[in-house]
Amino acid sequence: MAPPSDDGRTGFERQLVAEVAVTMAVKLLAISFVLATRARTLEQRFGGLDKMYRSHRHVAVAGYLLLVAHVAVVPWRFDSPGGVPAGLIAFGGLTVLTLLSIGPRLRPTRRIVTISYSAWKHTHRLVGVFFIFSIPHMFLVDSLIMDAFVALGWVLAAYVVGVAAYFHRLLISRIAQPRVPYTVRATHRLDDATLEVVLTPDRDPIHFTAGQFVFVHFKQPGLREPHPFTVASSPRERDLRLVVKATGDFTRRLHDQLQTGRSARVEGAYGMLDYRRGTPDQIWIAGGIGITPMLAWLRDHPSHDHHIDLYYTVRHPGDALFDHDIAEHAARHPNLNYHLIISSTDGTLTAEDVAADTTAPLTTISVYMCGPVALINAFEQGFLNLGVAASNIHYEEFAFR
């Protein structure tokens, strides 16, 4: 594909570089919209919705950086009364929304850029609006791409795909991804920060695999925002049991205010954390509320084909809310070894500690983890350093922001 010929305009080379950057930006942003659709086929290809959303973030940030390069390099001309304002609106809006997305995740800006998950989610829906604003900008300014028909075709195709994916996520997915009606049958406040919610289906229950998570939309004022929660019950049970830790504004309100009898809509299930696909010798590591998917595995009756060492690590003895439940399962399961780690007295558990207790070769072990990001990162690096294959280390993140 040959680049456009030099038409003698001032700053032709800069114009060419800037348009190459922005065409790549449009393509990457379109891909990011596709990755935000929660499409089941894509989830399977990426190995989990968390990895799909992580790719969505990386691709979107890369697209935005190319957009910044375009703005920095392009020779500015103000002879298009419609094109320049449209471009400035698109760039300004995407800049603000990008800062709201990545600002709370970066150490230098996390104290300055603060926004609740609910507010972020509502503002993030405007990304597609500013993406659409860039379309008239492209047509109204004097751009080189209008004479490069193949490149123009690719950009227009990216716009069609990106806009279609945006409206699919915004409107069509509410129909394409059905939400099953449930009712809050019971709430159990396990401590001052942890809530167990029992949902009973109004009709047929959802189908899920132990260890998966769902998005739940409670029909109660102040709690209507859909949030992801891992299912703690077995697929053999008709009711869904969710265990929620109050770590933010929404989950704190949920802990304090959720009422029995309220309606709920459940979407899913998602996630590909399934120990049954692993090797015969396994290590399960749960940090705090990260025990939830493993509770579902235990309640679904673990396969006797696997030898499992389960490490449940909490800060204080009172935080081990499911110690008795897990101990009962371990007593009935001859191949399940249960280790309760109280970090305030036992010290912080490390991959080296786990390896010292393991009799099977580390190269043959599958590791399943769930818990705080810092815990997962530390154990992942530790096990990699000890020789565990990266393909045998499994976890899912709930950072959909």
C-alpha positions as CSV (number, residue, x, y, z in Angstrom):
1,M,0.0,0.0,0.0
2,A,1.8,3.2,-1.3
3,P,1.6,6.3,0.9
4,P,0.0,9.5,-0.5
5,S,2.1,11.5,-2.8
6,D,3.6,14.8,-1.6
7,D,1.1,17.4,-2.7
8,G,3.4,20.3,-1.9
9,R,1.7,21.4,1.3
10,T,3.7,22.8,4.1
11,G,4.6,20.2,6.7
12,F,3.7,17.2,4.4
13,E,6.0,14.8,6.3
14,R,4.5,15.8,9.7
15,Q,1.0,15.4,8.3
16,L,1.8,12.0,7.0
17,V,3.3,10.8,10.3
18,A,0.4,12.2,12.2
19,E,-2.2,10.5,10.0
20,V,-0.4,7.2,10.2
21,A,-0.6,7.5,14.0
22,V,-4.3,8.5,14.1
23,T,-5.3,5.7,11.7
24,M,-3.6,3.2,14.0
25,A,-5.3,4.9,17.0
26,V,-8.7,4.5,15.4
27,K,-8.1,0.8,14.8
28,L,-6.9,0.1,18.4
29,L,-9.8,2.0,19.9
30,A,-12.2,0.0,17.8
31,I,-10.6,-3.2,19.0
32,S,-10.9,-2.0,22.6
33,F,-14.7,-1.5,22.1
34,V,-15.0,-5.1,20.8
35,L,-13.1,-6.4,23.8
36,A,-15.5,-4.6,26.1
37,T,-18.5,-6.5,24.8
38,R,-18.1,-9.6,27.1
39,A,-18.5,-11.8,24.1
40,R,-18.3,-15.5,25.2
41,T,-16.3,-16.6,22.2
42,L,-13.7,-13.9,22.9
43,E,-13.6,-14.7,26.7
44,Q,-12.7,-18.3,25.8
45,R,-10.0,-17.2,23.4
46,F,-8.4,-14.9,25.9
47,G,-8.6,-17.5,28.7
48,G,-11.0,-15.5,30.9
49,L,-13.0,-12.2,31.1
50,D,-10.3,-10.7,33.3
51,K,-7.6,-11.2,30.7
52,M,-10.0,-9.9,28.0
53,Y,-10.6,-6.7,30.0
54,R,-6.9,-6.3,30.7
55,S,-6.2,-6.5,27.0
56,H,-9.0,-3.9,26.5
57,R,-7.3,-1.5,28.9
58,H,-3.9,-2.0,27.3
59,V,-5.2,-1.6,23.7
60,A,-7.2,1.5,24.6
61,V,-4.3,3.2,26.3
62,A,-2.0,2.4,23.3
63,G,-4.7,3.9,21.0
64,Y,-4.9,7.0,23.2
65,L,-1.1,7.5,23.2
66,L,-1.1,7.3,19.4
67,L,-3.8,9.9,19.4
68,V,-1.6,12.1,21.6
69,A,1.2,11.6,19.0
70,H,-1.2,12.7,16.3
71,V,-2.1,15.9,18.1
72,A,1.5,16.6,18.9
73,V,2.9,16.1,15.4
74,V,0.1,17.3,13.0
75,P,0.6,20.7,11.5
76,W,-2.3,22.7,13.0
77,R,-4.5,24.5,10.5
78,F,-7.7,26.4,11.4
79,D,-9.3,26.6,8.0
80,S,-11.9,23.9,8.8
81,P,-14.6,25.5,11.0
82,G,-16.3,22.2,11.6
83,G,-13.4,19.7,11.5
84,V,-11.1,21.3,14.1
85,P,-13.7,21.7,16.8
86,A,-14.9,18.1,16.3
87,G,-11.3,16.9,16.7
88,L,-10.7,19.0,19.8
89,I,-13.9,17.8,21.4
90,A,-13.0,14.2,20.7
91,F,-9.4,14.5,22.0
92,G,-10.4,16.5,25.0
93,G,-13.2,14.1,26.0
94,L,-11.0,11.0,25.5
95,T,-8.2,12.7,27.5
96,V,-10.4,13.3,30.5
97,L,-11.9,9.8,30.4
98,T,-8.4,8.3,30.1
99,L,-7.2,10.2,33.1
100,L,-10.2,9.1,35.1
101,S,-9.5,5.5,34.2
102,I,-5.7,5.3,34.7
103,G,-5.2,8.1,37.2
104,P,-6.4,6.1,40.3
105,R,-4.1,3.2,39.2
106,L,-0.9,5.3,39.0
107,R,1.1,6.1,42.2
108,P,1.8,9.8,41.3
109,T,-1.9,10.6,40.5
110,R,-4.0,8.2,42.7
111,R,-4.4,10.8,45.5
112,I,-5.4,13.5,43.0
113,V,-7.6,11.5,40.6
114,T,-10.3,9.9,42.8
115,I,-13.6,8.7,41.5
116,S,-16.0,6.0,42.7
117,Y,-16.5,2.9,40.6
118,S,-20.1,3.8,40.0
119,A,-19.2,7.3,38.8
120,W,-16.4,6.0,36.7
121,K,-18.6,3.5,35.0
122,H,-21.2,6.1,34.1
123,T,-18.6,8.5,32.7
124,H,-16.8,5.7,30.9
125,R,-19.9,5.1,28.7
126,L,-19.1,8.4,27.0
127,V,-15.9,7.0,25.4
128,G,-17.9,5.9,22.4
129,V,-19.5,9.4,22.1
130,F,-16.1,11.1,21.7
131,F,-15.0,8.3,19.4
132,I,-17.9,9.2,17.2
133,F,-17.0,12.9,17.3
134,S,-13.7,12.0,15.6
135,I,-15.6,10.9,12.5
136,P,-16.6,14.3,11.2
137,H,-13.2,15.6,12.1
138,M,-11.6,13.1,9.7
139,F,-14.0,14.1,6.8
140,L,-14.0,17.9,7.4
141,V,-10.3,18.6,7.7
142,D,-7.9,18.5,4.7
143,S,-6.4,15.0,5.3
144,L,-4.1,13.0,3.1
145,I,-6.0,9.8,3.8
146,M,-8.9,10.9,1.5
147,D,-6.6,10.2,-1.4
148,A,-5.4,6.8,0.0
149,F,-8.4,4.7,-0.7
150,V,-7.2,1.4,0.8
151,A,-6.1,3.1,4.0
152,L,-9.4,5.0,4.1
153,G,-11.3,1.8,3.7
154,W,-9.6,0.2,6.6
155,V,-10.2,3.3,8.8
156,L,-13.9,3.4,7.8
157,A,-14.2,-0.3,8.6
158,A,-12.6,0.3,12.0
159,Y,-15.1,3.0,12.7
160,V,-18.0,0.8,11.7
161,V,-16.8,-2.0,13.9
162,G,-16.0,0.3,16.9
163,V,-19.3,2.1,16.8
164,A,-21.3,-1.2,16.4
165,A,-19.4,-2.7,19.3
166,Y,-20.1,0.4,21.4
167,F,-23.8,0.4,20.8
168,H,-23.9,-3.4,21.3
169,R,-22.4,-3.0,24.7
170,L,-24.6,0.0,25.5
171,L,-28.0,-1.2,24.2
172,I,-28.1,-4.6,22.5
173,S,-26.2,-6.6,25.1
174,R,-29.1,-6.1,27.6
175,I,-31.1,-8.4,25.2
176,A,-28.3,-10.5,23.8
177,Q,-26.9,-11.3,27.3
178,P,-30.0,-12.2,29.2
179,R,-30.3,-11.4,32.9
180,V,-32.1,-14.1,34.9
181,P,-34.5,-12.9,37.6
182,Y,-33.7,-13.9,41.2
183,T,-35.0,-12.8,44.6
184,V,-32.8,-12.1,47.7
185,R,-33.9,-14.9,50.0
186,A,-31.5,-14.2,52.9
187,T,-28.6,-12.0,53.9
188,H,-26.1,-13.1,56.6
189,R,-23.7,-10.5,57.9
190,L,-20.7,-12.7,58.8
191,D,-18.8,-9.8,60.3
192,D,-18.7,-6.0,60.1
193,A,-17.4,-6.1,56.5
194,T,-18.5,-9.4,55.0
195,L,-22.0,-10.3,53.7
196,E,-23.3,-13.6,52.4
197,V,-26.2,-13.1,50.0
198,V,-28.6,-16.0,49.2
199,L,-30.5,-15.6,45.9
200,T,-33.3,-17.9,44.8
201,P,-34.4,-18.1,41.2
202,D,-37.8,-16.8,40.2
203,R,-37.8,-19.3,37.3
204,D,-35.0,-21.5,36.0
205,P,-31.6,-20.9,37.6
206,I,-28.5,-19.9,35.6
207,H,-26.1,-22.5,34.5
208,F,-22.5,-22.1,35.8
209,T,-19.4,-24.0,36.7
210,A,-18.0,-24.0,40.2
211,G,-15.5,-21.1,40.5
212,Q,-17.2,-18.8,38.0
213,F,-18.6,-15.3,38.7
214,V,-21.7,-13.4,37.8
215,F,-22.8,-9.8,37.4
216,V,-25.7,-9.0,39.8
217,H,-28.0,-6.0,39.5
218,F,-30.1,-5.5,42.7
219,K,-33.5,-3.8,42.3
220,Q,-33.0,-1.6,45.3
221,P,-32.3,2.2,45.4
222,G,-28.6,2.9,45.8
223,L,-27.7,-0.7,44.8
224,R,-28.7,-0.9,41.2
225,E,-25.2,-0.8,39.6
226,P,-24.3,-4.3,38.2
227,H,-21.2,-5.7,40.0
228,P,-19.2,-8.9,39.6
229,F,-19.4,-11.5,42.4
230,T,-18.0,-15.0,42.5
231,V,-20.6,-17.7,43.2
232,A,-19.7,-19.5,46.5
233,S,-22.4,-22.3,46.0
234,S,-22.2,-25.5,44.1
235,P,-23.9,-25.8,40.7
236,R,-25.8,-28.6,42.3
237,E,-27.7,-26.1,44.5
238,R,-30.7,-24.2,43.2
239,D,-29.9,-21.1,45.2
240,L,-26.9,-18.8,44.5
241,R,-24.7,-17.9,47.4
242,L,-22.5,-14.8,47.1
243,V,-19.9,-13.7,49.6
244,V,-19.2,-9.9,49.4
245,K,-16.4,-8.0,51.2
246,A,-17.1,-4.3,51.8
247,T,-14.0,-2.8,50.1
248,G,-15.6,0.2,48.4
249,D,-18.6,2.5,48.5
250,F,-21.0,0.1,46.7
251,T,-20.0,-3.0,48.6
252,R,-20.3,-1.1,51.9
253,R,-23.8,0.0,51.0
254,L,-24.6,-3.5,50.0
255,H,-23.4,-4.9,53.4
256,D,-25.3,-2.3,55.3
257,Q,-28.5,-1.9,53.3
258,L,-29.4,-4.9,51.2
259,Q,-32.9,-6.2,52.1
260,T,-34.4,-9.6,51.8
261,G,-37.2,-9.9,49.3
262,R,-35.6,-7.5,46.9
263,S,-35.5,-8.5,43.2
264,A,-32.2,-9.1,41.4
265,R,-31.0,-9.7,37.9
266,V,-28.1,-12.1,37.3
267,E,-25.9,-12.1,34.2
268,G,-23.4,-14.8,33.5
269,A,-21.7,-16.9,34.4
270,Y,-18.2,-15.8,33.4
271,G,-14.7,-17.0,34.2
272,M,-12.5,-19.9,33.4
273,L,-10.9,-20.8,36.7
274,D,-11.5,-24.5,36.8
275,Y,-9.2,-26.8,38.8
276,R,-10.5,-29.9,37.0
277,R,-8.4,-28.9,34.0
278,G,-5.2,-28.9,36.0
279,T,-2.6,-31.5,36.8
280,P,-3.2,-34.3,39.5
281,D,-1.1,-32.4,42.1
282,Q,-2.4,-29.0,42.9
283,I,-1.9,-26.0,45.3
284,W,-4.8,-23.7,46.1
285,I,-4.0,-20.4,47.7
286,A,-6.7,-18.0,48.9
287,G,-6.2,-14.7,50.6
288,G,-9.2,-13.5,52.6
289,I,-12.4,-13.2,50.5
290,G,-10.4,-14.9,47.7
291,I,-11.5,-18.2,49.3
292,T,-14.9,-17.8,47.5
293,P,-14.3,-19.8,44.3
294,M,-12.6,-22.6,46.3
295,L,-15.7,-22.8,48.5
296,A,-17.7,-23.5,45.4
297,W,-15.2,-26.2,44.4
298,L,-15.4,-27.8,47.8
299,R,-19.2,-27.6,47.9
300,D,-19.3,-29.2,44.5
301,H,-17.3,-32.2,45.9
302,P,-13.7,-32.1,44.7
303,S,-12.5,-34.9,42.4
304,H,-10.7,-37.7,44.1
305,D,-8.3,-37.7,41.1
306,H,-6.5,-34.6,42.4
307,H,-4.2,-34.2,45.4
308,I,-4.8,-30.7,46.8
309,D,-3.0,-28.6,49.3
310,L,-5.3,-25.6,50.2
311,Y,-3.8,-22.6,51.9
312,Y,-6.3,-20.2,53.4
313,T,-4.4,-17.1,54.6
314,V,-6.0,-14.3,56.7
315,R,-4.6,-11.6,58.9
316,H,-6.3,-12.4,62.2
317,P,-8.1,-15.6,63.5
318,G,-11.5,-13.8,63.4
319,D,-11.0,-13.3,59.7
320,A,-11.1,-17.0,58.9
321,L,-14.8,-17.0,58.4
322,F,-14.9,-20.3,56.6
323,D,-12.4,-22.2,58.6
324,H,-14.9,-24.7,60.1
325,D,-16.6,-25.2,56.7
326,I,-13.2,-26.0,55.0
327,A,-12.1,-28.2,57.8
328,E,-15.2,-30.3,57.5
329,H,-14.6,-30.8,53.7
330,A,-11.0,-31.7,54.4
331,A,-12.1,-34.3,56.9
332,R,-14.3,-36.0,54.3
333,H,-11.8,-35.7,51.4
334,P,-8.7,-37.9,51.9
335,N,-6.7,-36.0,49.2
336,L,-7.3,-32.5,50.5
337,N,-4.7,-31.1,52.9
338,Y,-5.9,-27.9,54.6
339,H,-3.5,-25.2,55.9
340,L,-4.9,-22.2,57.8
341,I,-2.3,-19.4,57.9
342,I,-2.8,-16.5,60.3
343,S,-0.3,-13.9,59.1
344,S,-0.3,-11.8,62.3
345,T,1.1,-14.8,64.2
346,D,2.4,-17.2,61.6
347,G,4.0,-14.5,59.4
348,T,3.4,-13.9,55.7
349,L,3.1,-17.1,53.6
350,T,5.5,-17.3,50.7
351,A,5.9,-19.5,47.6
352,E,9.0,-20.9,49.3
353,D,7.0,-21.9,52.4
354,V,4.5,-23.7,50.2
355,A,7.2,-25.4,48.2
356,A,8.8,-26.7,51.4
357,D,5.6,-28.5,52.3
358,T,5.1,-30.0,48.9
359,T,6.2,-33.5,48.1
360,A,5.3,-33.5,44.4
361,P,7.8,-32.0,41.9
362,L,7.0,-28.4,41.3
363,T,7.3,-28.8,37.6
364,T,4.2,-31.1,37.7
365,I,2.0,-28.9,40.0
366,S,-0.9,-26.7,39.1
367,V,-1.4,-23.6,41.2
368,Y,-4.8,-21.8,41.6
369,M,-4.9,-18.5,43.4
370,C,-7.5,-15.9,44.4
371,G,-7.1,-12.9,46.6
372,P,-5.6,-9.4,46.6
373,V,-3.6,-8.4,43.6
374,A,-0.4,-8.0,45.7
375,L,-0.8,-11.5,47.0
376,I,-1.3,-13.0,43.5
377,N,1.7,-11.0,42.1
378,A,4.0,-12.2,44.9
379,F,3.0,-15.8,44.6
380,E,3.1,-15.8,40.8
381,Q,6.6,-14.5,40.7
382,G,7.7,-16.7,43.6
383,F,6.4,-19.9,41.9
384,L,7.9,-18.9,38.5
385,N,11.3,-18.5,40.3
386,L,10.9,-22.0,41.8
387,G,10.3,-23.6,38.4
388,V,6.5,-23.8,38.1
389,A,5.5,-23.4,34.5
390,A,3.6,-20.2,33.8
391,S,0.9,-22.3,32.0
392,N,0.3,-24.1,35.4
393,I,-0.3,-20.9,37.4
394,H,-4.0,-19.9,37.3
395,Y,-5.8,-16.9,38.7
396,E,-8.5,-14.3,37.8
397,E,-8.5,-10.6,38.6
398,F,-11.6,-8.6,39.3
399,A,-10.1,-5.2,38.2
400,F,-12.6,-4.4,35.5
401,R,-11.9,-0.7,35.9
